[in-house]
Amino acid sequence: MSGLVYVGDKCVTSAAYQYAKQVTAEETKEVKAGDMLNSLRERYSNLNIGTNTKPFSGTEINNLAIAPGILKQMASDPKKREEYEALIYDINHMIESTPERMPGTGAKIKAQGVFINEDGTCGMWTITESSEGEEEKKVDKTDREHRKEWLEKQRQKRKEEQKKLQERVDARMDGITFYSATTNAEVRIEVNASSSFNWEA
């Protein structure tokens, strides 16, 4: 994972910061908030980007709501544009890594979204459905003092989820036997968590 840096008061990955610097350098002129929204939608076409920051306002798992005031700041202030562009870059990567089911409970994720409020605080909402068909709604918000740590907390959650998924894949792959047409023999592949392979014919 990339190292972390601060852009304004946002804690983001260094990859996000580099991308935001590049985008900001290319878009030097001041634009309208509506144009900024359209520009973000073009760059992050896999996200459903809107301005309704009320939780549970979408039906997909790729929702991102940005308050109109934040879009205005991005449109008129290059520093704010860089700050929020970097944050959106990281949010995009976090949403892309969302599993279909919640680790631990196995509940299906029906919908989720991230929102950036007028004051710059962030939050995430999730609607899940258990195997019994029960629906649960959850909002994870941060206040102004803790917004620096919020995205990193979400990032760590996703990292842990990916690690658990990889461990399950490794466990299933352990000791799989394939038939080799080249040697006319069975080949046993041992796959461990460090992804090293031992071939036994």
PyMOL commands that set and color helices and strands:
alter all, ss='L'
color gray80, all
select helices_A, chain A and resi 14-26+33-43+68-76+78-96+144-173
alter helices_A, ss='H'
color red, helices_A
select strands_A, chain A and resi 4-7+10-13+48-50+63-66+108-116+122-129+135-141+176-180+185-191+197-200
alter strands_A, ss='S'
color yellow, strands_A
deselect
rebuild
show_as cartoon
